[in-house]
Structure formats: C-alpha cells, structure tokens
C-alpha cells in the first residue's frame, strides 16, 4: 500500500513523541511504500541517519510554515501556534502529493494530542487518527498540593482543551476519521463527545526489540538495600511528592529511593525530603545519559510512577521490560498498561489516601521478594505480547488492510 503519515515530531534514536513518529514510520515502511510529512527542523537528524541506514520504502517531505524552523522549546504558546499552522500547511502539501502518488490511506501520528485537528482528514481516502491522547486530568482533590504555577498550568490546559474540543476543524477531524485511536478511556469519552463514531483505545507507546533485549538483560540487584526508582521530568503533575511522602511514611529499613530527572519541582522535592527526614535515603540524581539510567534501573527493585495525567508512560514499559514491578496510580495511560500481573495500581481519591496506600504498597514490595519476581516476570511477558514495535506493526497492517478494502 501507499501510505501517507503526518508526523510533526519525528526523529531517530529518541523517545517520547519523536520516537513515536520515527518508529511508526520505520515499522510502516517494512511492508508499505511510505511518505512522511514532518518538520524541516527534523531533517538535520533524519537525513544523516538515513545516509548511514538507508530505508528504500521510506520518503520524507520536510516543510515549515513561513520557514519557521525552530525547536520552540520553552515557548509553549508559539509552539502551539506553529503546530496549528503546520497542520494547515500539511494539507496543501498532502493534496499535491496525493495527485502524484495516489495514496491508499493517510494517518496522523504526532503530536499525540486529540484537541488539535489534522487536515489530512479532508483527503478523499481513509484517515486514521492517532493514537492520540490528552483527555486525562489531575483529579481536583490533588490541586491542593500544587504551587500556584502548577494550578495555573492545569487551568490553562483545561482552557486549551475546551477551545480545541470546540474548534470546528477538530470536530470535523473526529467525524471524518475512519477510526480514531485514543490512548485512554478518558480520551475516548472526549473523542465521542466531539462526534467520533469509530473510537478505539490503543496505546501509542512501544519498545524496539533492541531495547527489549537490552532491558531484559539487566541483572537483578542484591537483596539489600531495597531500592525504588523513578525516572522523568520533575513536574507537578508527575506527583513525585506523593511518592516521597509515601517512602517516608513506609519507614523501611535499609531502603533507598532514587529519582532521576530535572524540572521546576526539583528544589521543592529536595526540601520536602529534608523536612520529612529522608534526605539521606531519597537521592536526586538530576538528568543523566540514558545508559546511566539503564544501569541504575538494573540496580533497583521497583519502578515508581505516580503521575496524575500521563497519556502513556514510557518509563513503565521500560520498567516492565527490565522485569521490575511497577507501582503507579490507577490513572491515565499507566492504568491501561499495568495489570495486577505486572505491578500495583493505587487508587487516587485524594493526596492523604494515595500517600497512605502507596506506603503500604512500598512496604509490601520491599518485604516480599517472591511477589517482586512474579510481577517482574509478568511485566516481561506483557511487553512481548503487547508493547513491542513488531506487535504494533502487525496491528496496524491488519487495520490498514481492513480500511482500504472497505473503501474499495
């Protein structure tokens, strides 16, 4: 088949949105002729990679509205405007390209965000939207713990989603999608309210076979000290403050909690650890190279991911692939990824209850090596069955074939 992908974020050898765009393109090109619309900004990393590792079936089309080729990091408002303009531009580029190529199907890949339109849905071919997400919200009872910046962020995010959901072009995208794939049930509910009829929950996250093999090869750490680990940006909605409070409340002998990452909550978290008397056992490592993170994961027993509104949860997948039990909240993407066979999901009704239940779970995992082993093996099995890129590729191959055949 001839397939057109829209991947605003798409760069090799990266994770997150860029990794979704790149891996989707590469996997789709293994069985199809693929054209990828992406940013001119991404060309500096894509072209050198393809020069070293040619992929004959994969073609990239680079462009930027008005030539604005910047990364826009730290300037969220300008990035949002740029992204919207890029989507409009993508339609006109795609329309001209379709006249020459005659695509069988089009798909929006990144950003993984449901409240912005994809104008590729206007093409006269089946359109796959997503997976997209972002319909998850931090429960209001947890806002009490946020500083004013965090509360402002959540409020502005709610306003942005409301405006996006009522954008007529976003609603048109929902109605014109042959299928709308969403990362969580919360996003599915919002998609249906916008007029989406064929809506299906599907995680956007996956790991390559190389990553799975590398994580599977990580050794098990010594029995003592028991070590919990978290990896991610130190943002208010990642809620590491809940995990720090829970670790202090658990008061485990011979235990440590390692936190990797930087962000605006860094100092507040360190101050919290000091106030709770655990600054010697809660260690903040900052942002370190990925190999260091992987090595540290190999020295840890349990991965803690207390996020309040993640659509995905790449860290959870890596923890499972490494055979580590996952401790998370029953919210968002991690709630869809983690099962009772792979970790412990804690109810998130309010901060006090959540900290209490996290502490109980930490104590349980720290004192039961057999449970840790069972959950770790369950995680490895779930990754192989559900979250490898080859598995994703087969799912989408079947979906593409079905949509194209039904459109004939």
N, C-alpha and C positions, 0 to 999 in steps of 0.2 A: 504494500500500500504506500501511497504518497501522503505523508502526514506533516502538518504544519503545527509547530509548537510555539507558544508565546511564553518566553522565559526572561522577564525583566532582570532577574537575578540569576546568573549562570556563570560559574567559574569552576575550573578543575581543582581538585585536591583541597576543597574547602567543605565545611559542614553547613548547617542551617539552610537558609533559603538558597544560597549559591550552590550548595551541594545538591539540593532537590532539583534545581534547574539542570545542572550538569549531568547528574546520574540519570535523570529521566531521559534526557536527550541521547546519551550513550546507549542506554538499555533499549530505547525505542528503535535506534538505528541498527540493532543487531538483526532485526527481521524486516525492516522497512526502509524506504528512502525518506529521509527526514530533513526538513528545513526548520531552522530555529531562528526566530526573531528575538534579538537580545540587544542590550545596550552597547554602544560604542565603547563605553568605559571598560567593558569586559574583554574587549579584543586584545588588550595587552597581555592577558594571561591565557586566553584560548588559543590564539594563533601559534605562539611558541610551543604550547603543549601538543597541538596537532601536527606541528612540524616534526616533533620527535616521535609522535604516536599517531600516524595517520588513521582516520576512520572514513573509508570511501563513501559510505552512505549518509554521511552527516555534513550538512551545509549550514553555515551561519550567515545571517543577514544582520549587519550592525547598523544602528542609526540612533540619533539623539535629536529630540525636538530642538530646533534652533541651534544645534551644535553644542548644547549644554552638557559637556562630558565631564562631570564631576562626581565624586562619591557621595556628597551631601551629608556625610556623617556629622551628627551633632546639630543638624538643621532640619528637624523633622517636618516643619511646615513647608520648606522649599522642596524637600524630598517628596512629600505628598502631592504637591502641585506638579512636579516634574513627572511623577509616576502617572498621574491622570493624563497629562499631555502626551506622554509616551504611548499610552493605550490608544488614544485617538490616532496618533501618527501610525501606530502599528496596523490599524485597519486599512489605511490607504496603501501602505506598503504591501500588506497581505492581499488586497484586492488586485493590485497589479501583478503580483507574483502568481496568484491563482489563475489569472488569464493565460499565463505561460505554462504553468505546471499542471493545473487541474488536480488539485488535492482531493483526496478521498475523505479527509477528516481534519478538523482543527481542534486544538486543545490548549487551554490556558493552564500554565504550570506555576509560575511565580509572578508576583508575590502570592503567598498562601493567605489571601485576605478576601473574605466574602463581601465586604461592603464597598468595594470598588468595581466598576464594570469592566468587562472585556468586550471590546467592539468586534472582536473576531466572531462573536456570536451572530453578527449580521451577514456573514458569508453564507452562500447557498449550499452548505454542506453540513453534515452532523458536527455538533460542537460539544466537547467535553469540558466542563468547568471544574478544575481542581485536581486533587483535593484542595479545598480552601477552608479556612477556619477563622477564628477570632470572635466567635459568638460567646465565648466563655467570659465570666465576670468574677471578680473577687467578691464573695458574699459581703453584704453591707456590714455585718457584725464585725468584720475584720478591719474595717476602715479606721476604727478607733486606735489601732496601733500605728497607723501611718502618720508620718510627719506631713506638714502642710503641702510639701511638694508632691508627695505620694497621693494625697487626696485630690490635688489639682490635676494630676496625671489621670487618675481614674475618671474624674468628672469630664475632662476634655476627651478622653477616649469614648465615654458614653455618648457625648455630643457628636463626635465624629462618626460613630456607628449609626446613630439616629439619622444624621444627614445622609450618610451613604445608603442606608436602607431605603430612604425616601427619594433618592436620586432616580429619576425615571429610567435612566440608562442601566442602572444596576438591576432594577426590576425587570427591564427588558432582557438583560442577560440571563436572569433566573428563568424567565418564561421560555426563552429560545434555546436553552441548553437541552440537548438530547438526554444528558444525565448531568446532575450536579453532585459531585463528590465532596463531602464535608468531613472534617476531622473528628467531630464530636456530636453528640445528640443535641447539645445546646445550639451549635451552629446549624444543625438540621432543622430545628424548630424555627429559627430566624429565616432560613432559606425558604421554608414553606410559606411563611408569612409574606415573603416578597413575591410569591407566585410560582416558585419552583414546584414542579409536579413529580419529576423523576429524581428523587433525592436519596442518596445512599451514604452511609457513614463509612469512611475509609481513611486510615492514617496516611499522611504524606511521608512519614519517616521510614527509613530503611537503612541497612548497613550493607556494604560491599562484602563479597566473600573474603577478600583480603583482610578487611577489618575484623570480620567474624573470626577468622582463623587466628589473627594476632591476639584478639581478646580472649579467645578460648585457651590460648597457650599460656596466659598469665598464671603464675603459680599461686597456690593457696598460701596465705600468710601463716606465721606461727600462731598458736592459740592465744598467746598474750603478747602485748596488750590487745584488747578488743578495740578495733578502730572503725569508726564511722567516717564516711567521706561524702562531701557534696562538691559539685563542680558546676559553675555557672556564674553569670553576671550577678553582682550584689545589688539587686534592685528590690524595692519594697515589696513588689508582688511575688517575688521569688520566696519571700517569707522565711528566710533563714533565721530570723529572730525567733520564730516558733521552735525551730529545731535546737537552737542554742539554749532556750529556756527548758526544753524537754530534756536535753542532755544533762543540764544542771540538776533538774528535778529527779532524774533517774539515779543520780549519785552513784554511778557504777565504779567499783574498784578496778584499778588497772585498765582504764579505758581512755581513749582519745577521740576527738572529733576534728578532722581536717577539713578545711574549707578552701577551695581553690577558685580564684576569680577576683576581679576588681569591679568597682562600681560605686555609686553615690552612697550606698549604705555601709561602706567598709568601716568607717570610723565609728558609726553608731553601733555596729555589731561588736566591734572590739570593746567599746565602752560597756556594752551590755554584758559581755563575757566577764569583764573585770568586776562589774557590780554584782554579778552572781557568784563570784569566787572561782570561776573556771578558766581564767585566762591562761593558766599553765597547761591545761588539757585541751582547750579549744584553740587550734593553731590556724592562723590565717597565712596562707602561702602566696596570695596575690595571683596575678596572671602569669602562668609559666608555659613553656612549649608543650605541645601535645604529647611528645614522648615522655616527658616528666609526669604528666597527668596519668598516662597509662601505667607507668612504673608505680606510681602512688596508688592507683586502683588495685594493682597487684598486691600491695602491702595492706590493703583494707579488707574488712569483713562484710560491711553493709553499706550500700549506697542510699543516701537520704536525699529526697527530692520533694520539699514541702511546698511547691509552687501553688499559687491560688488561681492562676488562669493561663496555664500553658495550653496551646493548641496541640502541641506534640510532646516532646520530651526525649530528645536525642540521647541525653545522658542516661535516661532509664534503659534505653536499648543497649547502650554500651555496657552498663552495669549487668544487665541480664546476660549478654554475650560473654562476659567475663565470669559468669557463674556466681554473681553476688546477689543476695536478696535485696529487693527494693523496698524502701519504706517511703510511702508517699501519701498524699491526701486523695480522697475519692472525688477529685475534681478534674475537669478538663481532659486533655489528651492522656496524661499518665493513668487516669482512671480507666481509659479504654485499653491501654497497653498492658497494665499489670493485672494479674489474676491472683486468686488465692493459692495457685500453684507456683507463683513466681515472687511473691512478696506480701507485704501487709499494707492495706489501704485503710487509712484512718478517717473516720467521719469528720467533717469540718462544719460544725454548727456555730461555734464561737471560739475565740482565742483560748479561753481558760480550758474548755473541754478538750480542744485539739492538743494543747500542750500536755495535758494530763494523759491523753490516750497515746500520744507519741512517746511519752516517757515510759509507759507500760510496754509498748512495742519494742522500744530500745532495750529494756531490761530482758524481755523475752528472747530477743535475738542474741543478746550478749551471752545469755546463760544456757542456750540450747544449740550446741553445735550440730546436732542431728537435723534440727529444723533448718538451720542455715544451709546445710548441704542439700537437703531436699528442695528448698526454694531455689538454690543456685542451679541445680540440675534442671529444674522446671523452667527456669529462665532461658537456659541454653536451648532447650527443646523448642520453646515458643519462638525464639529468634529464628531458628532454622525453618520452622513451619510457617511463620507469618511475616517476618520483617527483614528478609534478605532481598536484595535487588532482583535476583533471578525470579523469586516468587512474585514480586511486584510486576516484573516484565510479563510473566505469563498471564497474570490477572488482566493487565491492560491489553495484551494481544487478543485475548478472548473477547474483551469488551469492544475493542475497535472492530473486530470482525463482525460481531453481532450488530453494531450500529451501522456499519457500511452495508451489510447485506439487507438490513431492514429499510435502508434508504433507497435501494435499487428500484 
